[in-house]
Every structure is written in C-alpha cells, then in structure tokens.
Amino acid sequence: MEIIHKYFADIPKHQTDLLEQLLPLYKEWNSKINVISRKDMDQFYCNHVLHSLSIARIASFTENDTVLDIGTGGGFPGIPLAILFPKTQFTLVDSILKKTKVVVGVIEALGLENVTVVNDRFENIETPFSYILSRAVAPALKLATMTNKAMTADTKHIFIKGGDLAEEKRELLAKYKSLRWNEVELKGHFEEEFFETKKLVILSNTLSK
C-alpha cells in the first residue's frame, strides 16, 4: 500500500481501508480461481491497483457519471476506481464466468454498493455510459466498434495500454474520423519502471457539445 499512499496521499481513511483489503481478498480468491499471475501478485499494488488508479490522473468521475469497464477480468480497473469514486456508478463486464465470480466475491466482501457485475460479452451492452474503460483488452478500433451500442456523442473511452500505438491510432482514426485521440504517457506521472511504456488513450467525439 505504500505505493498508493505515495501517489494518492489524500484518499480518505475508509477508502484506504478498502484498498488495503484488496490484497488478502485476491490472495484468497486466487487460491481457488487463478485470475492474477503469481508474479503479478508479488507486485499487486503497483501492477494492478496503481495501474488502475492511473485513470484518476486524467479523469475525475462524478455522481452523475456512469462508467463501463469492459473485459474487467479480475475487476481491474473497475474495482479500485469504484473505491476511489464511491458516488459514481460502475458496471464491470466480462464474458468469462469464473472471472465475474471473483469480481462479485470481492465487491460483496468490500460492501461496494456502486458496482454492478455483468457476465456477458461487452458488445451486447446497449445502455449508454459516460465513460468506457478497458485495460489491455483489444486494439482500440475493435474496442470502439464493439461498444458503439453503449456510446452517445458525449461518451469518452479511456484505454490503459502500452508500447507503440501509432498503428492502432492510424487504424482507428481512419474509420472514425469524428474521434479525437489523446495519448498520455504514464511515466510522466509515476516513476516506477513498470510505467515506463504504459499509456492512457482517451477517445472523445469532436462532434460532442
């Protein structure tokens, strides 16, 4: 948890307590259903929790926002962000039942009332959301195309990605000419080596008001 305090020193105690409960909960679930590699468990707060919370460096969700986390896996980035923004409603979607079982178990243990879990393919989600998030799920073009039912003109996508994204950007903007691509390098926000090649991609509609 030291690394969380390092970058988010002002988190209220209740939310800090919830974040501290994540590691033992995931250790317990991981012993039954493997959703996080053993190597990543050794760096749990850096590679999963802080990585998820990096979105909070560029976005501050409000009680009027709705957030969709597609391909949430074990609950990232959705669960850490739901802890940080308790007044915002989050929907976490994954098509793999054993993963959503873990997510449900974690949110029930934490008592999170602002999280809904859906076991389905994310392209089947038709409710519009303010933000659509993902962490290294698929190329940006595929993500944007497969979530178009959950989009309005004002919806923003935020993708946690890594490496050279030039080709992804070219392919996406060739098809969606009304989208604006903004790329943020996380090494400018976090000094750990893990973030050296990590980035946030924010997609917004140039036609939105």
NORNOR-V363663 format. One record per pair of residues at least 24 apart in sequence whose C-alpha atoms are under 7 Angstrom apart, sorted by the first residue. I is the first residue (numbers start at 0). J is the second residue. D is the distance in Angstrom with one decimal. If there is no record, write none. Layout:
BEGIN
i:I j:J d:D
i:I j:J d:D
END
This chain:
BEGIN
i:0 j:44 d:6.3
i:2 j:45 d:6.8
i:3 j:49 d:6.4
i:14 j:82 d:6.0
i:14 j:83 d:6.5
i:17 j:109 d:6.5
i:24 j:105 d:6.6
i:28 j:101 d:6.5
i:34 j:73 d:5.8
i:34 j:98 d:6.8
i:47 j:75 d:6.9
i:48 j:79 d:6.1
i:51 j:75 d:6.1
i:51 j:76 d:4.2
i:51 j:79 d:6.5
i:51 j:80 d:6.9
i:52 j:79 d:6.4
i:52 j:80 d:6.0
i:60 j:84 d:6.6
i:60 j:87 d:6.5
i:61 j:86 d:6.8
i:61 j:87 d:5.8
i:62 j:86 d:4.8
i:62 j:87 d:4.6
i:63 j:87 d:6.9
i:64 j:88 d:6.9
i:64 j:129 d:5.5
i:65 j:89 d:6.0
i:65 j:128 d:5.2
i:65 j:129 d:5.1
i:65 j:130 d:6.5
i:66 j:90 d:6.2
i:66 j:128 d:5.9
i:66 j:129 d:6.0
i:66 j:130 d:4.8
i:66 j:131 d:5.9
i:67 j:91 d:6.0
i:67 j:128 d:6.4
i:67 j:130 d:6.2
i:67 j:131 d:4.7
i:67 j:132 d:6.0
i:68 j:92 d:6.1
i:68 j:131 d:6.0
i:68 j:132 d:4.7
i:68 j:133 d:5.7
i:69 j:93 d:6.5
i:69 j:121 d:5.9
i:69 j:132 d:6.2
i:69 j:133 d:5.4
i:70 j:133 d:6.6
i:70 j:136 d:6.3
i:72 j:98 d:5.6
i:73 j:98 d:5.5
i:73 j:101 d:6.4
i:73 j:102 d:5.7
i:74 j:102 d:5.5
i:76 j:134 d:6.8
i:81 j:113 d:6.9
i:81 j:114 d:6.9
i:85 j:113 d:6.4
i:86 j:113 d:7.0
i:87 j:113 d:6.5
i:88 j:113 d:4.9
i:88 j:114 d:6.1
i:89 j:113 d:6.1
i:89 j:114 d:4.8
i:89 j:115 d:6.3
i:90 j:114 d:5.7
i:90 j:115 d:4.7
i:90 j:116 d:5.8
i:91 j:115 d:6.2
i:91 j:116 d:4.8
i:91 j:117 d:6.1
i:92 j:116 d:6.0
i:92 j:117 d:4.8
i:92 j:118 d:5.9
i:92 j:119 d:6.4
i:92 j:121 d:6.2
i:93 j:117 d:6.6
i:93 j:118 d:5.3
i:93 j:119 d:5.7
i:93 j:120 d:6.3
i:93 j:121 d:6.9
i:94 j:118 d:5.2
i:94 j:119 d:4.4
i:94 j:120 d:4.8
i:121 j:146 d:6.9
i:122 j:146 d:5.4
i:124 j:148 d:6.7
i:124 j:149 d:6.1
i:125 j:149 d:4.8
i:127 j:151 d:6.3
i:128 j:154 d:6.4
i:129 j:153 d:6.9
i:129 j:154 d:4.7
i:129 j:155 d:6.4
i:130 j:154 d:5.5
i:130 j:155 d:4.9
i:130 j:156 d:5.7
i:131 j:155 d:6.3
i:131 j:156 d:4.7
i:131 j:157 d:6.3
i:132 j:156 d:5.8
i:132 j:157 d:4.9
i:132 j:158 d:5.7
i:133 j:157 d:6.7
i:133 j:158 d:5.0
i:133 j:159 d:6.2
i:134 j:158 d:5.9
i:134 j:159 d:4.6
i:134 j:160 d:6.5
i:135 j:159 d:6.0
i:135 j:160 d:5.3
i:138 j:167 d:6.4
i:139 j:167 d:6.2
i:139 j:171 d:6.5
i:140 j:167 d:7.0
i:140 j:170 d:6.6
i:140 j:171 d:4.7
i:152 j:204 d:6.2
i:152 j:206 d:6.9
i:152 j:207 d:5.2
i:153 j:204 d:6.6
i:153 j:207 d:5.3
i:154 j:203 d:6.8
i:155 j:201 d:6.9
i:155 j:202 d:5.6
i:155 j:203 d:4.9
i:156 j:201 d:5.6
i:156 j:202 d:4.9
i:156 j:203 d:6.8
i:157 j:199 d:6.6
i:157 j:200 d:5.6
i:157 j:201 d:4.6
i:157 j:202 d:6.5
i:158 j:199 d:5.6
i:158 j:200 d:5.0
i:158 j:201 d:6.6
i:159 j:198 d:6.0
i:159 j:199 d:4.8
i:159 j:200 d:6.5
i:160 j:197 d:5.8
i:160 j:198 d:5.2
i:160 j:199 d:6.1
i:161 j:196 d:5.4
i:161 j:197 d:4.2
i:161 j:198 d:5.4
i:162 j:196 d:5.4
i:162 j:197 d:6.7
i:177 j:204 d:5.7
i:177 j:205 d:5.4
i:177 j:206 d:6.5
i:178 j:202 d:6.3
i:178 j:203 d:5.6
i:178 j:204 d:4.5
i:178 j:205 d:5.8
i:179 j:203 d:5.2
i:179 j:204 d:6.0
i:179 j:205 d:6.1
END
